[in-house]
Amino acid sequence: MIIVLAAAFSAALWVLLWGLDLKALDALMVCLVIMILAAVAHIMLPYLPGNRAAARPERDPAPFN
């Protein structure tokens, strides 16, 4: 979801900056930086300590040995 939001924000920002007389390539570079940061965040979020999946519970032992 973060990548979709970053893409929408980047597209709007690109049009805004281009409309404010910034060169299209310069505005595109700013948008690419936003997209790269969003991709890095999307990749790294599952590995942060608060977001790690719980360890697999061990199987229940048999009721009779």
C-alpha positions in Angstrom: 0.0 0.0 0.0 2.9 2.3 0.8 4.1 2.0 -2.8 0.7 2.9 -4.3 0.4 6.0 -2.0 4.0 7.1 -2.9 3.3 6.7 -6.6 0.1 8.8 -6.4 1.9 11.4 -4.3 4.9 11.4 -6.7 2.7 11.9 -9.7 0.8 14.8 -8.2 4.1 16.3 -7.0 5.6 15.9 -10.5 2.8 17.7 -12.1 2.9 20.5 -9.5 6.7 21.0 -9.8 6.5 20.9 -13.6 3.7 23.5 -13.5 5.9 25.7 -11.3 8.5 25.9 -14.1 10.9 23.3 -12.7 12.3 21.1 -15.5 10.4 17.9 -16.0 13.5 15.8 -15.6 14.4 17.5 -12.3 10.9 16.9 -11.0 11.0 13.3 -12.1 14.3 12.8 -10.2 12.6 14.0 -7.0 9.7 11.6 -7.6 12.1 8.7 -8.2 13.8 9.4 -4.9 10.3 9.2 -3.2 9.5 5.9 -5.0 12.9 4.4 -4.0 12.4 5.4 -0.4 8.9 3.9 -0.5 10.3 0.6 -1.9 13.0 0.4 0.7 10.4 1.0 3.4 8.1 -1.7 2.0 11.0 -4.1 2.0 12.3 -3.3 5.4 9.1 -3.0 7.4 8.6 -6.8 7.9 12.1 -7.1 9.4 11.7 -4.4 12.1 11.4 -5.8 15.7 7.8 -4.8 16.2 6.6 -6.4 13.0 8.3 -9.8 13.1 6.1 -12.8 12.8 5.8 -14.9 16.0 8.0 -18.0 16.1 6.3 -21.1 15.1 4.8 -22.8 18.1 6.0 -26.3 18.8 3.7 -29.2 18.1 1.6 -30.4 21.0 3.1 -33.6 22.4 1.1 -36.8 22.1 -1.2 -37.4 25.1 0.3 -40.8 25.8 4.0 -41.8 25.6 
